[in-house]
Amino acid sequence: MKIRSAASIFPVLLPVLLLSCIQKAERPAKTDFSRYFPLVDGAVYQYSGPLGKAVVSGQINDLFTFTYFDSAGNITGWNDFIRTDHSVGWKNTVSRGGNLPALFFEPPVPLTPWSLTVGDTLLVSAAEIRSDSLNSHLRMQAELEIISTEPVTTPAGAFQDCVEVRLSFKPLYSRQEQMIQGNLYWWFAKDVGLVKYALPYGAGELIWARVAGKSFP
């Protein structure tokens, strides 16, 4: 009988031994947080409180315009949001009526959740640019915090695992008065969008919506 040496057997056994020791692990998919604020042209949201009716009224590539209407159907202002990889940024805001200038954020301020871990904080440095007679620039810091993940029930329905985000601004290197003061709280539901909010000038919740052909309630 011909006996094979250990040296001749080892190359054959090595791949088998390695395969028996290595376990295949699936990498978790990266969460697409832009789903918490789906930017779909033609989507309509009706809120109680100061936001009123909001319509995704235009799209240019990844830039989307939210136009707001009062109960009489008059335009009260609009926001531009830009969709990036897995998130949505707040680019500018324009109000009709009063003497408030339009505000532009450079770079855009994150709006959607970036985490599902309560207590996570995100600090972003940006410029607040005002369309006033001086074209004022204010260097500011946006602070965002994940406050909670919780169910939220509104007249539009019951939404599970909503993410509550707190947003606040503070000026950097300047004593110039900032335009947006106080804390802004947003509750986002996946594949729906903003379902509840609490702002320094008022609060409200989603009454009904139509997003990507689906109606709520």
C-alpha positions as CSV (number, residue, x, y, z in Angstrom):
1,M,0.0,0.0,0.0
2,K,1.3,3.5,-1.0
3,I,1.2,5.9,2.0
4,R,0.8,9.6,1.2
5,S,2.9,12.0,3.3
6,A,1.3,14.6,5.5
7,A,2.8,17.3,3.2
8,S,1.0,15.9,0.2
9,I,-2.4,15.7,2.1
10,F,-2.2,19.2,3.7
11,P,-2.8,21.2,0.5
12,V,-6.0,19.2,-0.1
13,L,-7.3,19.5,3.4
14,L,-6.5,23.2,3.9
15,P,-9.4,24.6,1.8
16,V,-11.8,22.2,3.5
17,L,-10.7,23.2,7.0
18,L,-10.9,26.9,6.1
19,L,-14.4,26.6,4.7
20,S,-15.5,24.7,7.9
21,C,-14.2,27.5,10.1
22,I,-15.4,30.6,8.2
23,Q,-19.0,31.6,8.6
24,K,-20.7,33.7,6.0
25,A,-22.0,36.9,7.5
26,E,-24.5,39.1,5.8
27,R,-23.5,42.8,6.0
28,P,-26.5,44.9,7.2
29,A,-27.9,47.1,4.4
30,K,-27.3,50.8,4.9
31,T,-30.5,52.6,5.9
32,D,-31.9,54.9,3.3
33,F,-33.0,57.8,5.5
34,S,-34.4,59.7,2.6
35,R,-37.4,57.3,2.8
36,Y,-38.4,59.2,6.0
37,F,-39.0,62.3,3.8
38,P,-40.0,60.9,0.3
39,L,-39.6,63.6,-2.3
40,V,-42.2,62.6,-4.9
41,D,-43.3,65.2,-7.4
42,G,-47.0,65.9,-6.9
43,A,-47.2,64.6,-3.3
44,V,-49.7,66.5,-1.1
45,Y,-49.7,66.9,2.6
46,Q,-52.4,68.6,4.7
47,Y,-51.4,69.7,8.2
48,S,-53.1,71.4,11.1
49,G,-51.3,74.4,12.4
50,P,-49.2,76.9,10.6
51,L,-47.9,74.6,7.9
52,G,-51.3,74.2,6.3
53,K,-51.2,72.5,2.9
54,A,-47.9,71.5,1.4
55,V,-47.4,70.3,-2.2
56,V,-44.2,68.9,-3.8
57,S,-44.7,71.4,-6.7
58,G,-41.5,71.0,-8.7
59,Q,-38.4,69.0,-9.3
60,I,-35.1,69.8,-11.0
61,N,-32.8,66.8,-10.8
62,D,-32.3,66.2,-7.1
63,L,-33.8,69.6,-6.0
64,F,-37.5,69.6,-4.9
65,T,-39.7,72.5,-4.0
66,F,-42.3,72.3,-1.2
67,T,-45.0,75.0,-1.7
68,Y,-47.3,75.9,1.2
69,F,-50.9,77.2,1.0
70,D,-53.2,78.7,3.5
71,S,-56.9,77.7,3.9
72,A,-57.9,80.1,1.1
73,G,-55.5,78.5,-1.3
74,N,-53.0,81.4,-1.3
75,I,-49.3,80.6,-1.4
76,T,-47.6,81.4,2.0
77,G,-44.1,80.3,1.1
78,W,-41.9,77.5,-0.1
79,N,-38.9,75.5,0.8
80,D,-36.3,73.8,-1.4
81,F,-34.9,70.5,-0.4
82,I,-32.1,68.5,-2.0
83,R,-31.9,64.8,-2.0
84,T,-28.5,63.3,-1.5
85,D,-27.3,59.7,-0.9
86,H,-29.5,58.4,1.8
87,S,-30.6,61.8,3.2
88,V,-32.4,65.1,2.5
89,G,-31.0,68.5,3.0
90,W,-32.8,71.8,3.6
91,K,-31.5,74.3,1.1
92,N,-33.6,77.5,1.4
93,T,-36.9,78.9,2.7
94,V,-39.0,81.7,1.4
95,S,-42.0,83.3,3.2
96,R,-44.6,85.5,1.5
97,G,-46.0,88.3,3.5
98,G,-44.3,90.3,6.2
99,N,-40.7,91.6,5.9
100,L,-38.8,88.3,6.3
101,P,-36.0,87.8,3.8
102,A,-35.5,84.6,2.0
103,L,-32.9,82.3,3.7
104,F,-30.4,80.1,2.0
105,F,-28.2,77.5,3.7
106,E,-24.8,76.6,2.3
107,P,-24.2,73.7,2.6
108,P,-27.8,72.5,3.0
109,V,-28.8,71.6,6.5
110,P,-29.6,67.9,7.1
111,L,-33.3,67.5,7.7
112,T,-34.1,63.7,7.8
113,P,-32.9,61.3,10.5
114,W,-29.4,60.0,10.1
115,S,-29.6,57.4,12.9
116,L,-32.1,55.3,14.8
117,T,-30.2,55.6,18.1
118,V,-31.8,57.9,20.6
119,G,-29.4,60.6,21.8
120,D,-27.3,60.7,18.7
121,T,-26.3,64.3,17.9
122,L,-25.1,65.8,14.7
123,L,-23.3,69.2,14.4
124,V,-23.2,70.9,11.0
125,S,-21.5,74.2,10.2
126,A,-23.2,76.2,7.5
127,A,-23.8,79.8,6.3
128,E,-27.2,81.4,6.6
129,I,-27.5,83.8,3.6
130,R,-30.3,86.4,3.6
131,S,-31.7,88.0,0.5
132,D,-31.9,91.4,2.2
133,S,-30.5,94.7,1.1
134,L,-27.1,93.8,2.6
135,N,-27.1,90.2,1.4
136,S,-26.2,89.3,5.0
137,H,-24.2,86.2,5.8
138,L,-24.3,84.6,9.2
139,R,-22.0,81.7,10.0
140,M,-24.0,79.3,12.1
141,Q,-24.0,75.8,13.6
142,A,-27.0,73.5,13.2
143,E,-27.4,71.0,16.0
144,L,-29.6,67.9,15.4
145,E,-30.5,65.3,17.9
146,I,-32.5,62.0,17.7
147,I,-35.0,62.5,20.5
148,S,-37.1,59.3,20.2
149,T,-38.4,56.6,18.1
150,E,-42.1,56.1,18.8
151,P,-45.5,55.5,17.3
152,V,-47.4,58.6,16.4
153,T,-51.2,58.7,15.8
154,T,-52.7,61.6,13.8
155,P,-56.0,62.0,11.9
156,A,-54.0,60.6,8.9
157,G,-53.5,57.3,10.6
158,A,-51.2,55.4,13.1
159,F,-47.5,55.5,12.1
160,Q,-45.1,53.1,13.8
161,D,-41.4,53.7,14.6
162,C,-41.5,57.4,13.8
163,V,-38.2,59.2,14.4
164,E,-38.3,62.5,16.3
165,V,-35.6,65.0,15.4
166,R,-34.7,68.2,17.2
167,L,-33.1,71.0,15.2
168,S,-31.6,74.2,16.5
169,F,-29.3,76.9,15.3
170,K,-26.7,79.1,16.9
171,P,-24.5,81.8,15.4
172,L,-20.7,81.4,15.2
173,Y,-18.1,84.2,15.4
174,S,-20.8,86.8,15.3
175,R,-23.4,88.6,17.5
176,Q,-25.7,89.2,14.5
177,E,-29.2,88.1,15.3
178,Q,-30.2,84.8,13.7
179,M,-33.5,84.4,11.8
180,I,-34.4,81.0,13.0
181,Q,-34.5,80.8,16.8
182,G,-35.6,78.2,19.3
183,N,-36.0,74.4,18.8
184,L,-37.7,72.8,15.9
185,Y,-39.1,69.3,16.4
186,W,-40.0,67.0,13.6
187,W,-41.5,63.5,13.6
188,F,-40.9,61.5,10.4
189,A,-42.6,58.3,9.3
190,K,-40.9,56.0,6.8
191,D,-42.4,56.2,3.3
192,V,-44.7,59.0,4.4
193,G,-42.7,61.9,5.6
194,L,-43.4,64.6,8.2
195,V,-46.4,63.5,10.4
196,K,-46.0,65.9,13.3
197,Y,-44.1,69.0,14.2
198,A,-43.6,71.5,17.0
199,L,-42.0,74.9,16.0
200,P,-41.4,78.1,17.9
201,Y,-44.3,79.7,16.1
202,G,-46.8,76.8,16.3
203,A,-47.4,73.0,16.2
204,G,-49.5,70.6,14.1
205,E,-49.9,67.1,12.8
206,L,-50.8,65.4,9.5
207,I,-54.5,65.4,8.7
208,W,-54.2,63.6,5.3
209,A,-51.7,63.0,2.6
210,R,-51.2,61.5,-0.8
211,V,-47.7,60.2,-1.5
212,A,-46.6,58.1,-4.5
213,G,-50.2,57.2,-5.3
214,K,-51.0,56.1,-1.7
215,S,-53.5,58.0,0.4
216,F,-53.4,58.5,4.2
217,P,-55.8,57.7,5.8
